[in-house]
Amino acid sequence: MAQEANEPVSDDPNLWLEDVTGDKALDWVKEQNKLSVAELTESEDFKELQDKILKILNSNERIPFVAKRGPYYYNFWQDGEHPRGLWRRTTPEEYKKEKPEWDVIIDVDALAEKEGENWVWHGVSMLRPDYTHAIVKLSRGGADADIKREFNVETREFVEDGFYLPEAKSRISWKDKDTLLVGTNFGEGSLTDSGYPRIVKEWKRGTPLTEAKTIFEGEKTDVSVSGVYDDTPGFEREFVSRGMTFWTSKLYLVEDGKLIEIEKPDDAEVNVHRDWIFVQPRSTWEVGGKTYEPGALLVGNFDDYMQGKRDFTVLFEPTDRKSMEGYSPTKNFLLVNELDNVRNKIYQWTPGEDGTWQRKPLPGVPEFGSVSVGAVDEEESDEFFLTVTDYTTPTTLFLGTAGDPAIEKLKSLPAFYDATGIVVEQYEATSKDGTKVPYFQVSHKDIKLDGTNPTLLYGYGGFEVPLTPNYSATTGTAWLTSGGVFVVANIRGGGEFGPKWHQAALKENRHKAYEDFIAVGEDLIARKVTSSEHLGVMGGSNGGLLTGNMLVLRPDLFGAVVSQVPLLDMKRFHLLLAGASWMGEYGNPDDPEQWEFIQTFSPYHLVKKDVKYPKTLFTTSTRDDRVHPGHARKMVARMKNMGHDVLYYENIEGGHAGAADNKQRAFMTALTYEFLKQQLMNK
């Protein structure tokens, strides 16, 4: 696995492709797009698949997921008539109907046309208790950077001379109707090396942003800082968070203009809700005469904690095969979502007046698939939304109340594809160092184990993100119904088994994630599910780095590679856009000792001229201001200069998601699966 770089790329001949909107670079992009479109989109099969996917994405039978604000449920909706989308609301009673009546607040398509902008909705921040005051977030073309504009929900108008922040990766929080906590680009020196806010200020209505009062300043080498006001009635508090790296942070309570540090391990995550403080250590924590494991969930009294007491109740304790996916407080309970060998179990915790907590399984939860749970309105009630899904079962949304065994089905997706005979199975592969790596296989129950099944292996393996089963109508339509096998690998670096599983593949141990993925591929071949010529891989972002490494480390193992919005040049990743924020994950390439191991997983430096590589499709977005499109551009240019067969497509809009609306999503999805079919099925 520990290959050396083929040749130094310090004098990188492809640096000009990092000029995101430069004429020369965009001319190159257009030429590559033209070649890929000609090769992948001319068939009737492509057009039929694109139409099917677009129909799914625009279907009015999709579940309109909602967030409760005051007396209303709010939803953002995109379809064929509204590709940019509608921000709308309805009442809880109306929402239970098969076809609710929606009150449209903002029509983003109409707004974009009126203002001559390619707006992409980024969400909204609303002020309690009446939720009339809102900050609407709009991105040009889907970039992470957006503008923020004050909006009056009742008048349906942007507020003249209201709060306004120009395009930046800003952070805002309402303090009251006349005050915002703001982190943004205040000018020279106000951003971190990662391009996020370094300074938090308190900004009063009617005053220039330049006169906002500074609350906190972080370091330039930090990832970001932010100010947050907790407006929970009776528990109003102001906080400042300083993220030194992606995995370490400090948290401060602001009282009377003074910052009081909330003591914790730098790598622990802390949240405060009402009179509780929740602590999740990411490394072993010895405190108060006790030892707590990485990935545990601890709860204590916030006021007692601030006075130095360290009395905790352990609400979750991890094991080698059990982790916590999340937790959600309701008014009187706490719901904890556990992952047991990548399968969800939900528990309900009840706090007692004496400070003790009682645990029992949440009643009414189905016994299959992936389950997620979240409070409807944690301040007003014990109601929760619960979703259930798996690879072949359409997602269903339920409404329940903690403490009540009854559960009500609200909405369900239709079966967008025929899953008759398709089954989900879980297997384990053995990695190079003996670690057992689970993976899910979705295939027809009667597949012949003769090594000829076209198989798509998907993975991520980073940033403690778990990959759990979910219903994908597009994968089912584009791949499974055509006889393909779909496999998801739960490799190290992800969050399937908590912090330890993630930390096992950090920095100098990154190769373990790749060894795990290779082990799954080899296990599929050993079980005769498929063979190298019929085995393809796909991943995006960090998963794009994963599949880029599969390309250069084991070209013999795969018949096709798809690398989406990827990192690939690991010598310069920290210099491009938000890349500096990921040095906690990958390391610092400017440190010679760290570059020694980083270069072993830098595909841009490992690609060679005299190696036969499987055909590869790289996709990205011009408007991706998180992972620089230069990664994919330069990799393609380098490979083509060496004579390798590689395809490239760059969507002009889309941001890190790769697409800004359903039409673009359908095109990009169809493009990817057409490529995979050509390489893996038509052999």
N, C-alpha and C positions, 0 to 999 in steps of 0.2 A: 504493500500500500504506500510505503514512503518513497515515492518517486521524487527525483530531483527535477527541477525546472529544466525544460529543454534548452533554453537560452535566456539570457537576461533581457528584460523588456524595459530597462530603465530609460533607454532612448526609444520610447514607444512610438512607432511610426503611425499608429492609429489614434493618437491623442486628439486629432482634429475632429474625430467623431464624438467627442465629449461636448462639443459646441451644440447644445441641444437644439436650438432654433436657427443655427447658422445655415446660410443658403447652400453651401457645399455639402454639409452633412445631410440636410433634408433632401437634396437632390439624390444623394446616395440612397437614402431611405426609400424614396419614391421608386427608384429603379429596382431595389430589392423587393419591395411590395408588389411591383408589377410582375416580377418573375414568379413569386409565390402564388399570386392570384391566378396567373395563367396556368400554373401546374395543378392547382388544387380546387379551383372553383368552376371549371368549365363543364363538368359533367352534370347530367340531370340528377344523379344521386346527391350531389352537393346541394343543388337548389332545393330538392325535396327535403333533405335533412334540415337545411336552414329554415325553411318554412315551418317544419314541424316544431323545431326548437322555439322559434319566434311565437308560434301559437301557444306553446306552453307558458312562455315567459309573460305573454300578454293576457293569459286566461283570466277571466273574471271569477273563476272558481278557485283561484289561489286564496290562501288565508290572509286576510288583512290584519296583521298583528298590530296591537295597539299599546299605547301607554296612557295611563290615567292621570289627568291633571285637573284637579277640582272636580266638577260634576261631569266632565266629558272624557271620552276615549279619543285620543288623537292617533292618526295614522298617516303614513306617507305612501302614496300609491302611484305606480307607473304601469301603463298599458299602451296599446296601439294608438289610441286617440290622445294619450297624454304621455309621450315618451320621456319628457323631462320631469313630469310628475305633478301630483296634487297633494298639498298638505290640507288635511280635512279632519273633521271630528264628527262624533255621534254620541248618543247617550248609551249607558250600559244596557238599558232596556231595549233600545233599538238594535244594538249590536248583536243581541241574541237571535234576532230574526235572520232568516235565510238570506234576505236581500235588504240590508239596512239602508236607511236614508242617510246620506252623508252631506254635511255642510262644508263646502269647500272654502278654506281660508285663503290659501295662496295657490294660484295656478302658475307653476314655474314656467311652463311653455309660453303662456301669455306674457309673463314678466320678461322672459328672455327675448321674445320678439319685440316687445315695447322698448326695451333698453338696448337691444342690439348686442346682447351678450350670450355666450353659450353656457348659461348657468347650469350647474349641477348641485342638487340639494345636499347640504352637509348637516342638516339638523337645526334644532332650535333650543334655546334655553329660556325657560319661562319663570316668572317671579310669583312665588306664593304670597298671599293666599288666594287672590282672585285670578291669577294667571292671565291678566290683561297685558302686562308688560312682557315683551319677548325680544330676545336677540336672535335674529335669523342669520344663519350661516350659509353663504353661497360661494361655490368654487367655480372658477373659470376652467371648464374642460375636465374637471374631476381631480385636479391637483389637491394635495393635502393643504396647501395654503389657501385661505379663503378670506372673503370680506365678511364683516359682521355689522348688521344694520338693525337699529331698534324698530320694532313693529308693534302696532297696537292691534290686538286681536279683535277687539270689539268694533273698532272703526274700519278694520281691514286695510289700514294704510301704514306705510312706513312713516315714522315720526319725523316731521320736519325739524331740523336742528337737534335731532335726538342723538343718542350714542352711535358712533360710527367708527369702525376700525378698517383701514385699508388692507389690501391683500398681504397676509402674513400667516405664519403658523402660530396664531395667537391662542391665549387661554383666558377665558373670562368667567366670572362668577358674580351673580347678583348679590349685593349686600342689602340694599333696600331700593326703592323705586328711583332714587336719585344718586345711587352709588354703585359703581362696579369695581371689583378687584380685577386688575388687568395685567397680563404679561403679553408683550408684543414686541414688534420691532420699533423701539423708541428712537432709533438712530444708531450711529456708530458705537460699537462696543456693547450694545444691548442684547445681542444674541450669543448663544453658546456656539462652540465649534460645530455642533450638530444642527445648528440653524433654528433652535427653539429659544423661547424667552429665557433670559438670564436675570431679569428684574421684574419684581411684582410691585405694582403701584395701586393706590386707591384714587379712583377718578370720579369727581363730582360732576353731576349734570350741569351743563351751561358753562363749564370751564374748559379751556383748551387742554388737550392731552398733555401738552408740554408742562402744564402746571400741576399734573397729578402728583400726589404725595408718594414718595418711595417707601415701601414697607420692608422690602428685602432685596438683597443682591446676592446672587450666587457667583460661582466661578466660571470663567470662560470655558474651562475644560469639563464642566458639568454637562449632563444631557439636557436638563431643563429645570425650571422652577415654575411653581404655580401657586396662586392663592385661591382658597376655597372657603366659602361661607356656608355653614350648616344652618339652615333656617328652620330646623325642626322646632315647632312651638314648644317653648319651655326649656329647650336645650340649645339655644342659639350660641354658636361658637364660630370663631374665625381661625383658620389654619393656613400655614404656608408649608409647602412641600418642596424639598430640594432633592432632585435626583442626580447623584454624583455619577453613577453609571446606570446601565439598564437594570441592574440587579441590586443596587445599593442606594439608600436614600435616608434623608433625615426629615423629621416632621416636627413642626413647631406650633404651639398654641399661642395665638395673639391675644393679649389682654392689656387693655389700657395703653395700646401702642407699643408694648414690650413683647418680645418673643421669648417664650418658654419652651425649651426643647423637651419633647416627649421622649424619654430615654428608651432606647430599644437597640437591638443589634442592627447594624447598618443594612444587613440583607433581609431583615424581617419586614413583613408587610403589616401595617397597623390601620385599623378602621375604627371609628367611633360612631356609635348609634345610641341615642338617648343616654342612659346612664351606664352603658356597657362600652368596654374597650375590647376589641378582638385583635389578637396577635397571631401571625403565622410565621414562625421562624423558618428560614431556609437552610440553616445549619444548626448543629446541636447547640442548645442554649441551656446553660447551667445558671439558675437564678433562684433565689429564695430557698436554697437547699435541695432543689429538685432539678432534674434533667429532662428537657423536652426535645423530641426528635424533629428533624427537618420535615416540614409538611404537616405538622400538627396544627390544630386550631384551638387556641386558648381564649377564654373569656374571663374578664374580671370587671370590677367596678371602676369606672373611669376616675372618679374623684379620689378613691383610695389609691389608685395607681399613681396619680399625680402627686400624692403625698408620700410616695415611696414604697407602698405596700405591693407585694408581688404574689398575691393569692389568686390562683387561677383554677378554673374548672376546665378539664380537657374535654372538648366537644368532639374532637376527632383525633385518632392516633393512627398513623400510617403503618403499613406493613410492606414487605417486599412487593406485593402484588395488589396493594390497596392504596388509593390516594383520594384526595378531596377535589372535586371539580368546582365546587363553589358553595356559597351559602347566601341565604336571603332572609332578613328579619321581616316579620310582620308586626302588627301592633303589640301582640302579646306572646308571640312564639318566635322560634328560629328554625328555618328549614335548611338542612345540610344535605348536599348532594355528593354522595360517595361513588367512587369508581372502584369496583371490585373486578380485577382482571378485565378492565375496559368495558365493564357493564355497570349501569347506574343503579343505585339504591338511594331512596330518599328517606331521611329521618326527621322527625319533629322533636324539637327540644323545648321544654317548658321551664321557664325560670320560676323558682319559688321565692316567697317573701324572705326566707332565711338565706338567700344567696345560692342555694343548691339548684341544680338543673336535672330534669328528668327526660329520658330519651325513649322514644318508641318509633316503630316504622310508621311512615305517613300512610294512613288508610286510603284505599281506593286506587292506588297506583298500579297500572298494568304491569305484568310480570315479564315484559319483553322489550327489546329495543333500547334506544337511547332516550333518556328522560331528562328534561330540564324543568326547573321550577323557579318562579320569581313572584314576589309580592305584587299585588295589584296596586295597593296604596299603603305603604308600610306605616303611615301615620294615622290612617283613618280606620283600618279594618284588618282582619286576619285573612282576607281573601288572597288567593294566589292563582296565577295562570300556570298550567302544567302542559308541556308538549311531549308527545310520544312519537317516536319515529324509528325506522331502521332502513336498511338498504332497499328493501322490497315493499315495505308497508308505508303507504302515504301518511304524511304527518297529520296528527290530530291534536287539537287544542281543547283543553278542559279548563273548567273553573271550579275551584274548591275553596273550602274554608278550613284553616288549621283548627284542629280540635273537633271537627265534624267529619264523620266517615263518608258522607255523601259527596259525590263528585259529578259535575254536570258537563256533558260533551257540548262544546260550543260550535266548533268548526272542524272540518276535515277536508284534506285535499282529495280530489278524485284520483283514481288510478290512471295516471297519464300514460302508462305503458303496460302491456300485458306481462305480468310477472308469474304467470302460470308455470309451475315447474322449476322456477328459479329459487335457489336456497342460499342461505347465509351460513357459512361454517367458519369456525375459528381453529387455527392451527398454530404451531410453534416451530420456528427454525432455530438452529443453534449457531450462534455467531462464532467468530474466530477465537474469542477468549472463553467460550463455553456458555456465555449468557443466552438464556432462552428468550427469544423475541417473538411475541405473538403477532399474528396477522389474520385479517378477515378475508375470506374468499367468497365472492358472489358469483354463482354460475348455475347452469342448469343441472338438476339433480342427476341427469343421465349422461353427463359428458363422458366421452371416452378418454381414458388415461393413456393416450397414445403419443403424447408430445406434440400434437398439431393444433391445439386450441389457441387462438389468438388471445393474448393475455396482457392486460394493462395493469402495471404495478405503480401505485401512487404512494407518495410519502412526503413528509415534511421534516421532522426530526430536529426541531430547534425551538428556542425561546419558551420552553416549558408548555408548548401548545399540544394538547392531546387530540388525536384523531379518533372520533367515536362514530358509530354507525349513523347515517342520516339518509333520508330519501332524496335521491337525485333523479328527477324525471328526465333530465337531459342525458345523464349517463345511461339510464335505462333505455331511453329511446335510441340514442346514438350508438350504443355499444352492446348492451346485454341482449337486446332483441335481435341483434345481428349475429348472435352466437358467440360473442366475446365473453371473456372471463375478466372480472374486475377484482383487484386485490389491493387492500390497504395495509401497509406495514406500520406497526407501532414501535418504531425504532427509538433508540436512546437519543437524547437531545430534546425529545418531546416531553409532554407532561402526563403521560398515561399512568405512571407510577410515582408521581410527585417529584420534588426537587432533586432527589438522589438520581433518578432516572435522567433528568435533564443535565445535572452537573457531571454525569459520567461521560458526556461527550462535549464538554466545553474546551475551547482553546486547544492545548496540546493533545487532548483526547478526542478531537473532532473525528478522527479516523474511525472511531468506534461506531458512530452513526452510519458511516458508509459501509463498514464491515457488516453491520446488522442488515442493511438494505440488500447488500450482495448476498448475504446468507438466505434471505427470503427468496430472492431470485433463484438461487441455486436449489433451494428446497422445492420450489415449484417445478423445476426441471427434473429433480430427482424423483418427485412423485409422479412424473410424466404428465402433469397438467399441461405443460407446454415445452417448448425448446427455445434455444437462443434466437432463432430466426423469427419466431412468433411472439417473443416477449418484448414488450415496450415499457418505457417508464415515463412518468409525467409528474411535474411538481412546479410550484410557483414561489417566487420570492426566495426565502431560505430553501424551499423545496426546489427552486430553479438552480440554486447552487448545488444541491444534492444531486439532481439529475445531470448537471454539468460535470460533476465529478464521476458519475457513473460512465459518462461518455469517455472520459480520458483515463479512468482507472481500470475499467473492465469493458472495453469496447467489444470483446469477444462474447460477452454474456447477453447482449441485447440486440434486437433487430431494429429498434427505433427509439429515439429520445425526443421528448418535448420538454423544453425549458422555458418557463413563463416568467416575465418580469424578474429576471434572475440577477443575483450577484455572481460575478465570474472573475473579475480582476481584483484579487484579494491583496494586491500590493497597494492599490489606490482606493479601496472601498471607503476608507475612513476620511478621504479627502473630498468625496462626492456626496453632496446633498446631506441626508441624515445619517450617512455612514458612520460618523464618529460615535454615534450613540450605540453602536453594536460592538465596540471593542471589548465590552465585558463578555460578549458571546464568543468572539473569534480571536481576540488578541490585538496587539498593536504592531502593525507591520513596520513601523519606523524603528522598533527595537530589534536589533540584529538577532538576538536570541529567539525572540518570538517569531520573526520572519522565517527562521529555520523550520518551524513546524507549520506556519501559515502557508508557506509556498507548496507544501505537500497536498493542500486542498484548494489551490488556486488554478482552476481549469484553464484560464487564459495563458498561464505560464507552462502548463503541462501538456498542452496539445502539441503533437509532433507531426512532422511532414510525412514520415515513412510508416505510419500506422494506418490501417484500414479502420475507419470509424463507421458505426451505423448511421444511417441518414438521420439528420437532426433538424427539428423545427424550433427556432427561437422566436418568441413573441414578447413584445413590450409595448410601452405607450410613451409618446412624446411628452405627455403631461404628467408622467410619473415623477413627482418631486420627492419621492422617498428613496426608491432604488433607481439610480441614474440609468437612463436608457443606454448610456455609453457602454455599460457592461456587455449587453447583448450585441450592440452594434460592433464593438471592437472584436468580440469573439468571432462573429461571422466574417468580418473582414480578414482576420488572421487566418481562419480556417480556409476561406476561399483563396487567399494568396498561396496557401499550401496545396491547393488543388482538391480540397475535400468537398463532398456533396452535401450542401447545407442550405436550408431555406430560412427565410426571415420575413416577419411581418410586424410592422409597428403601427399601432393605432394612433391616430393624431390626437384623439381625446382619450379620456378614461382614467387617468391617474394610476395609482398602484393597483386598482381593481382591474385595469386593462380595458374597460369599456364604460361609457357614460350613460348609455340607455339600452333598452332591451334589443333594439335592432343591432347595435354594435355587439352586444353580448351573444346574440344568436349567430352572427357572422363569425366571430372569433371562435365560438364553440364548434360550429360546423367545420371551420377551417382545421381545427385541431383534430377532430375525429376523422375527417376525410384523409388527413395525412396518416393517421394511425391505421386506418383501414387499408390504405394503399400499401403501407409497409408491412403490415402484420397479417392481414386477411387475404390479400390478393397474391398469395405465394403458393 
